[in-house]
């Protein structure tokens, strides 16, 4: 929901940095993998209760994630690049609940619920993209140039990172925050299913 708005602010400096890095031969795929490596550091940090450091690592991961896309835009996104980007994003998103589960036994149930909700949002997102590709549906471009159809939703990348930051700022409230965010993720997944049903139903008439 917030992604198109935030892109207007963050894309110009990221594109300039991406052009500079691309001009020096830095490959986008390598940056993507480096971002995942950085992001996975959140697991031991959160597990050890180092929430401030984990917050900084989360922000660094997102900065690197923005840079890989900006580098790729210089020559155009590739199928492999888009594939690596979404795989690394989902792996990072899953790492944060795991870290909180390790931090405290009371977090485990809520972290599991959050992971379940992430599975639903990821599946609905990628499944919608598959259907759109099969039907040759155009992307509205609101989320920038992508290598595949981007299924918008109430909970997207920006909202997820905002939730992660709140988890780190208020770790004692993780069960409540995770439960609320998981509910919004389930809602988003359900809305995408409805959207896909309506899209395919209209196409049959």
C-alpha positions in Angstrom: 0.0 0.0 0.0 2.8 2.4 0.9 5.3 1.2 -1.7 4.2 3.5 -4.6 4.3 6.5 -2.3 7.7 5.8 -0.9 9.2 5.0 -4.3 8.8 8.7 -5.3 11.2 9.6 -2.5 13.7 6.7 -2.5 14.0 5.9 -6.2 15.9 9.1 -7.3 18.8 8.7 -4.9 18.8 4.9 -5.3 18.9 5.2 -9.1 21.8 7.6 -9.0 23.7 5.2 -6.7 22.7 2.2 -8.9 24.0 4.0 -12.0 27.3 4.7 -10.3 27.7 1.1 -9.2 26.7 -0.3 -12.5 29.2 1.9 -14.2 31.9 0.3 -12.1 30.9 -3.2 -13.1 29.1 -4.2 -9.9 26.6 -7.0 -10.8 23.1 -6.7 -9.5 22.8 -10.4 -8.7 25.9 -10.3 -6.5 24.4 -7.4 -4.6 21.1 -9.3 -4.1 23.0 -12.3 -2.6 25.1 -9.9 -0.4 21.9 -8.3 0.8 20.5 -11.7 1.9 23.8 -12.6 3.7 23.5 -9.3 5.6 19.8 -9.9 6.4 20.4 -13.3 7.8 22.6 -11.8 10.5 19.3 -10.6 12.1 18.7 -14.2 13.3 21.6 -14.4 15.8 21.2 -10.7 16.7 17.5 -11.1 17.5 18.0 -14.5 19.2 20.6 -12.8 21.5 18.3 -9.9 22.3 20.4 -7.3 20.4 17.4 -5.5 19.0 19.0 -2.2 18.2 21.7 -3.9 16.2 19.1 -6.0 14.4 17.2 -2.9 13.5 20.2 -1.4 11.8 20.9 -4.7 9.9 17.2 -4.7 8.7 17.6 -1.2 7.4 20.9 -2.1 5.7 19.3 -5.1 4.1 16.6 -3.0 2.7 19.1 -0.4 1.4 21.0 -3.1 -0.4 17.7 -4.6 -1.8 16.9 -1.2 -3.3 20.4 -0.9 -4.8 20.3 -4.2 -6.6 17.1 -3.2 -8.4 18.6 0.2 -9.2 21.7 -1.5 -10.7 19.5 -3.9 -12.7 17.5 -1.0 -14.2 20.6 0.2 -16.0 20.6 -2.7 -18.4 17.1 -3.9 -17.8 15.8 -6.5 -15.3 16.4 -10.2 -16.1 14.3 -13.2 -15.3 17.1 -14.6 -13.1 17.6 -11.3 -11.4 13.9 -11.1 -10.6 13.9 -14.7 -9.4 16.8 -14.2 -7.1 15.4 -11.0 -5.7 12.1 -12.5 -4.7 13.7 -15.6 -3.2 16.1 -13.5 -1.2 13.4 -11.2 0.0 11.2 -14.1 1.2 14.2 -15.7 2.9 14.9 -12.5 4.8 11.3 -11.9 5.7 11.2 -15.4 7.2 14.4 -14.9 9.1 13.1 -12.1 11.3 10.3 -14.2 13.0 12.8 -17.0 13.5 15.0 -14.6 15.3 12.2 -13.5 17.6 11.2 -17.1 18.3 14.8 -17.8 19.4 14.8 -14.7 21.6 12.0 -15.9 23.9 9.8 -19.0 24.2 6.8 -16.8 24.6 7.4 -15.5 21.1 7.4 -18.9 19.4 3.7 -19.4 18.8 3.3 -15.9 17.4 6.4 -16.2 15.3 4.9 -19.4 13.8 1.7 -17.6 13.1 3.5 -14.8 11.4 5.5 -17.3 9.3 2.2 -18.9 8.3 0.8 -15.6 7.2 4.0 -14.9 5.2 3.5 -18.2 3.4 0.0 -17.1 2.5 1.0 -13.6 1.3 3.9 -15.0 -0.7 1.9 -17.7 -2.3 -1.0 -15.3 -3.2 1.5 -12.8 -4.6 3.4 -15.3 -6.8 0.3 -17.2 -7.8 -1.3 -14.0 -8.9 1.8 -13.2 -11.0 1.6 -16.7 -12.7 -2.1 -16.1 -13.6 -1.3 -12.6 -14.9 1.5 -14.0 -17.1 -0.8 -16.8 -18.5 -3.4 -14.2 -19.3 -0.9 -11.5 -20.5 -2.2 -9.0 -18.1 -0.4 -5.6 -18.1 1.3 -4.3 -15.0 0.2 -0.8 -14.1 3.8 0.2 -13.2 2.9 1.8 -9.9 5.6 -0.2 -8.2 8.3 0.6 -10.7 9.7 -1.6 -13.5 9.5 -5.2 -12.5 10.6 -8.5 -14.1 7.1 -10.0 -13.5 3.6 -8.9 -12.7 3.4 -7.2 -9.2 0.2 -8.0 -7.3 -0.5 -5.0 -5.1 -2.0 -5.6 -1.6 -2.7 -3.9 1.7 0.5 -5.4 3.1 3.6 -5.0 0.9 7.3 -4.6 1.4 7.1 -1.2 3.1 4.5 -2.3 5.7 6.5 -5.4 6.4 9.7 -3.4 7.1 7.7 -1.0 9.3 6.4 -4.0 11.3 9.9 -5.3 11.7 11.1 -2.0 13.0 8.3 -1.9 15.5 9.2 -5.4 16.6 12.7 -4.3 17.3 11.7 -1.0 19.0 9.1 -2.7 21.2 10.3 -6.4 21.6 8.2 -7.0 24.7 5.1 -6.3 22.6 6.1 -8.8 19.8 3.3 -11.2 20.5 0.6 -8.5 20.1 2.3 -6.8 17.2 3.0 -10.1 15.4 -0.6 -11.3 15.9 -1.9 -8.0 14.5 0.4 -8.0 11.5 -0.3 -11.7 10.8 -4.0 -10.9 10.7 -3.4 -8.1 8.1 -1.2 -10.5 6.1 -4.0 -13.1 6.0 -6.4 -10.4 4.9 -4.1 -9.3 2.1 -3.7 -12.9 0.9 -7.5 -13.4 0.9 -8.0 -10.1 -1.0 -5.5 -11.3 -3.7 -7.4 -14.6 -4.1 -10.7 -12.6 -4.6 -8.9 -10.3 -7.0 -7.6 -13.2 -9.0 -11.0 -14.9 -9.0 -12.7 -11.7 -10.3 -10.0 -11.2 -12.9 -10.3 -14.8 -14.3 -14.1 -14.8 -14.1 -14.3 -11.6 -16.1 -12.0 -13.1 -18.7 -14.4 -16.1 -19.3 -17.4 -13.9 -20.1 
